[in-house]
Amino acid sequence: MSGGSGRPEVVAVVPLRDGVSGKSRLAAALTPDERRRLVAALARHVVGTLRESDGVGWVLVVTADVAFVEEVLAGLGGPGPAGGAHEGHGEHGVRPASLEVLAQPADRPGLNAALDVAREHVRATSPDAVLLVAHADLPAITPGDVTALLGAAREADVVVATDRHGTGTNLLALPAGAAYDFRFGAGSRGAHEAEAARRGLRAVVVQHPGTAADLDTIDDWDQLPAAARARLAG
């Protein structure tokens, strides 16, 4: 399936944990309820940004806790790809992308397995799509960041948007049909580059302020712009 421009459809995949175990490394500073609210605020920001980004046609959230995610995203969404078009346009003049929540089976735990589940789901309906994997803890990401990354994806097979340390992967773009193993975990930037080389795919690494800032530790929180901290705290 292609978008209206003739380019392959872009499906953004957001893996999201439950509201209990998420952001455990912030437990020294935040109560469980505060962490749950933070996870929810981050997820709403990331999913909302992706839906408003030019070129993204479908946002697929994969999770083992469907009830929590549906609660968090209430009011943001609409039908999945089979549910028809959305009416109106978002604040950036872009028709919001469709939103779907996909359950991760209990017998396939873990982040990389969740992404495999999502990819299988996408391949069944949009085998020619471009996958854009985005973590749900990117407090500064903007539609412009997403547009820039998708531009890079038109020039390379695999795009790795690294974190502020230059070692992790905050977003990853690749063809849905490509033979490629997700390598999220410690040192994932290098692992994803190596996987691309192993598969004969051309990879590029990008780093923008909005895609490099994630939120796992107190130090990450301290590094956020004041406006982003105020929005999340509110």
C-alpha positions, 0 to 999 in steps of 0.5 A, a space after each residue: 500500500 502506498 500513501 497519496 504521494 506514491 511513496 510507501 505507507 508509513 506505519 509508526 509502531 510504538 511499544 508501550 509497557 504497563 503503568 506499573 513497571 514502566 520507568 522503574 529507574 525513576 522509582 527513587 524520585 517518583 511514587 508509583 502513581 507519579 510514574 504511572 502519570 508520567 508514562 501516560 503523559 509521555 505516551 500521549 505526547 509521542 502517539 499524538 505527535 506521530 499522528 500529526 506527522 506528515 507522511 505517517 498513515 497509521 500508528 500501531 501501539 503494541 502492548 501487553 496491557 491493552 486496558 491501560 493503553 486504551 485508558 491512556 490514549 482515550 480521546 486521541 484515537 480513531 479506528 485502525 486502517 479498516 475503520 475509514 478515514 478521520 474527519 478534519 485535520 490536526 493542528 499542523 494541517 495534517 489529517 491525523 493518522 489512524 490509531 490501533 492498539 495491538 495486544 502482545 501475546 503473553 508467550 512472546 514477552 519482551 521489547 523485540 518480541 513485541 516489535 516482531 508481533 507488530 511487524 507481522 500484523 503490518 505485513 498482513 495488510 501493508 507488506 510494502 509499508 515503511 515501519 517507524 519504530 518509536 519509543 514511548 518516552 520521547 518528551 521533546 519529539 515534534 512532527 518536524 523531527 519525524 518528517 526529517 527522519 522519514 526524509 532520511 528513510 527515503 535515502 537509506 534502507 535503515 535509519 537509526 535515530 540515536 539517543 543523546 549518548 549516541 549508543 542507543 536507538 530511540 527510533 528505527 525506520 526500515 521496510 516492513 518486508 525486510 529480513 531484519 532482526 530487531 536489536 533493542 537493548 544495551 548498545 542498540 545503535 551499533 547492534 542495529 547498524 551491524 544487523 543492517 550490514 549483515 543483511 546487506 542493507 544501507 544504514 544511516 544514523 541521525 541525531 536531532 534534539 527532539 529524537 535524542 532526548 528520552 526519559 529513563 533516569 533522573 539525569 535524563 529528566 534534568 537534561 530536558 528543556 524546562 518547557 518539556 518538564 513543565 508539560 510533563 509535570 502538569 
